[in-house]
Amino acid sequence: MKLLSFELKKIIFSRKFLFLLLLVFIGISFLFIRNLVFQEQIVKEEQKELEELLQANYNNAGLHIAELEVDPENEEQQKLQRINSSMINKLYEVRNLINTDEWKQQLNLENQYYNELTSYVEAGGETTIPIKEINYRTAMNQKLVDEDIMPQHDRYSTALPNFLKQILTLFINAGAIILMLLIIGDTLSGEFENRSVNLLFTQPLEKHQIIISKFASAIITYLLAMVGILGFTFLLGLFFGEKGTFAYPVLFEKNGAIQFLTVKTYMLQGLALISTTIILVITICFLFSLLIKQTLATLFAVLVTLLGGFALWWLLPSGVMAWLNPFRQVYPDNVLLLQNEALWYQSFPAVFLLALLLLGWSMHMFKSSKQEG
Amino acid sequence: MIVNVANLKKRYKKQLVLKGINIKIESPQIIALVGPNGSGKTTLLNCMTNLLTVDEGSIELLGKNHKDSSLFYDVSYLQDNRILYGDLTGYDHLKFICQAQHIDQSKIKEVVERVGMGSYLKKRVRNYSLGMKQHLLLAMVIINEPKLLLMDEPLNGLDPTSAINMRNILLELAEIGTTIIVSSHNLDEIDRLTNTIYFMKDGALLKESLTGLHLNQYEVSVSNADKAVEVLNAKGIPYSLAEKGVLRFEETDVSLQQFIDCLNENQIEIISIENQKVGAEKRYRELFEGEASV
């Protein structure tokens, strides 16, 4: 592949690529510093949430007392009052455990509180936390206790696996697509715009070689960017973060039931999803480049196609149709965390098939492509 | 046949921009394409190299259809500097040409020295001046020692020293049998390069230009014209009579020196020799009086 190294150099030695990568590294560092700085904020947030819950419970207690003053024999109110009092006691116990090493006891107490909250709602009481959220929290707490894994904050964790997951979540959900469109969006249309494609056209090269080299170099660029970004994040977490564990649970829904992935599995599956999606994005980008031959219009058309395709996820029913929707993976978090009636890898064949089709179409178009005008 | 362009027509939208061009080049030589802006010079070169589609007619280069990409092992095309990649170095460009054309990379050093771009070879092209870019473009098209070299405005942005250097390189290439078709605005340089100039106007090659220019024409005033005519006829040296006592001689197979020697040997006194050179600029003015600048 005599062209590949040339095509690759054109992208990775470009100021744009280096600038974008630098910008991403700065963003990652900023997030990590934010997480470090916000460690105290985690305790404050926990305390604030607890105070809000306590306040809600006290308000409820006031209501129950008022009801019972009117009707002291009201059994429902008596039951609610009893559960509410127990919940208040639990919250006080939890409050004493915040910011201590007794995290297991805290999680167990929280779960007892959530169980009572469920009973309270079932007995006719009201709460601001939706039942689904209560179930999620209870399951997550239980999983952490069972696996003996210390809980980490969703947003402000500095533990290596959790911080890596935080960055990877941003990367796989839109980040990688936006980055790749910015880096390789003009790899073909730009050549027509500034006529540098004429250099390639006046060499003894078959035109399909040019497209394949550009395709391969775009994929290698993606892999380099991915390794660079995750490698940088890994090193940041390794040297400045806490150890954590890659077995940290990630909760997902499968056919309505709560299940768990590990952070490691989430990352591997997420990367598999976004990497296959990127292959599709590159081929869409190539096709529009050849049709439009203008970078901004090409990028706009690609984005519209991706968003339109993603809308299919909502329009088409899951299940069998998930096999046919190549755009289902555009937002991998949905695919990984909501596996109701469709498995996470179910769209792979459709993605590969469409990518292959578009690549073939691009090669055919490029064969007769000229720098007219 | 090195170049065979037959009835080439090209349209942009509905406008005919090449109106049935015919070019036949059978032996290696340097040919200049001259004409005002928009006359179709670049379009012609782009059609010949298959960068533009042809609406009618046929093009053969070195006996092959111009669509055959393997032609570019033997055909090079010097285009405008927009084809260069600003983020890459001159070396990257030359290395790519070597890889694409299966040329030993040791040729890079040779061609760089020949063109004189050693000092900035490894700098990014975005930092090159216009002249540096022209040097790189020249290096890129001669590294494969082409049999046919097409050049679109190669002298743009070159300082006088670089222009002389480029001219010398082109003359050297012509000497070893490279056919060069060059479009240029620099009529003085064209004069120094070749006496075969194709003038283009409104997408057509002008008939006058197909015969080429007589750049080396002399008017020789002699003491005895009758005797001179007799001697020259006997020796088979071509000439014509300009006026009484004045012979018109054009340097072709017989050089001016041989012409002079012939007269001297026969004791015919040469009173004066006047070079009647018809420069490209003069002919251009004749053809394009009142046209936009070249």
HADDOCK unambig.tbl for C-alpha pairs under 7 A between the chains (distance, minus, plus):
assign (segid A and resid 2 and name CA) (segid B and resid 99 and name CA) 5.69 0.50 0.50
assign (segid A and resid 2 and name CA) (segid B and resid 100 and name CA) 6.29 0.50 0.50
assign (segid A and resid 6 and name CA) (segid B and resid 96 and name CA) 6.34 0.50 0.50
assign (segid A and resid 10 and name CA) (segid B and resid 87 and name CA) 6.74 0.50 0.50
assign (segid A and resid 10 and name CA) (segid B and resid 88 and name CA) 6.58 0.50 0.50
assign (segid A and resid 13 and name CA) (segid B and resid 87 and name CA) 6.37 0.50 0.50
assign (segid A and resid 14 and name CA) (segid B and resid 87 and name CA) 5.24 0.50 0.50
assign (segid A and resid 194 and name CA) (segid B and resid 82 and name CA) 6.15 0.50 0.50
assign (segid A and resid 195 and name CA) (segid B and resid 82 and name CA) 6.27 0.50 0.50
assign (segid A and resid 195 and name CA) (segid B and resid 83 and name CA) 5.76 0.50 0.50
assign (segid A and resid 196 and name CA) (segid B and resid 82 and name CA) 5.99 0.50 0.50
assign (segid A and resid 196 and name CA) (segid B and resid 83 and name CA) 3.62 0.50 0.50
assign (segid A and resid 196 and name CA) (segid B and resid 84 and name CA) 6.15 0.50 0.50
assign (segid A and resid 197 and name CA) (segid B and resid 83 and name CA) 6.86 0.50 0.50
assign (segid A and resid 198 and name CA) (segid B and resid 51 and name CA) 6.89 0.50 0.50
assign (segid A and resid 198 and name CA) (segid B and resid 83 and name CA) 6.32 0.50 0.50
assign (segid A and resid 199 and name CA) (segid B and resid 83 and name CA) 5.63 0.50 0.50
assign (segid A and resid 201 and name CA) (segid B and resid 51 and name CA) 6.94 0.50 0.50
assign (segid A and resid 202 and name CA) (segid B and resid 49 and name CA) 6.96 0.50 0.50
assign (segid A and resid 202 and name CA) (segid B and resid 72 and name CA) 6.29 0.50 0.50
assign (segid A and resid 203 and name CA) (segid B and resid 69 and name CA) 6.91 0.50 0.50
assign (segid A and resid 203 and name CA) (segid B and resid 72 and name CA) 5.36 0.50 0.50
assign (segid A and resid 203 and name CA) (segid B and resid 100 and name CA) 6.68 0.50 0.50
assign (segid A and resid 204 and name CA) (segid B and resid 69 and name CA) 4.84 0.50 0.50
assign (segid A and resid 204 and name CA) (segid B and resid 70 and name CA) 4.75 0.50 0.50
assign (segid A and resid 204 and name CA) (segid B and resid 71 and name CA) 6.73 0.50 0.50
assign (segid A and resid 204 and name CA) (segid B and resid 72 and name CA) 4.98 0.50 0.50
assign (segid A and resid 204 and name CA) (segid B and resid 73 and name CA) 6.06 0.50 0.50
assign (segid A and resid 204 and name CA) (segid B and resid 100 and name CA) 6.60 0.50 0.50
assign (segid A and resid 204 and name CA) (segid B and resid 101 and name CA) 6.51 0.50 0.50
assign (segid A and resid 205 and name CA) (segid B and resid 69 and name CA) 6.32 0.50 0.50
assign (segid A and resid 205 and name CA) (segid B and resid 100 and name CA) 6.89 0.50 0.50
assign (segid A and resid 206 and name CA) (segid B and resid 69 and name CA) 6.92 0.50 0.50
assign (segid A and resid 370 and name CA) (segid B and resid 51 and name CA) 5.84 0.50 0.50
assign (segid A and resid 370 and name CA) (segid B and resid 52 and name CA) 5.84 0.50 0.50
assign (segid A and resid 371 and name CA) (segid B and resid 51 and name CA) 6.22 0.50 0.50
assign (segid A and resid 371 and name CA) (segid B and resid 52 and name CA) 6.39 0.50 0.50
assign (segid A and resid 372 and name CA) (segid B and resid 52 and name CA) 6.10 0.50 0.50
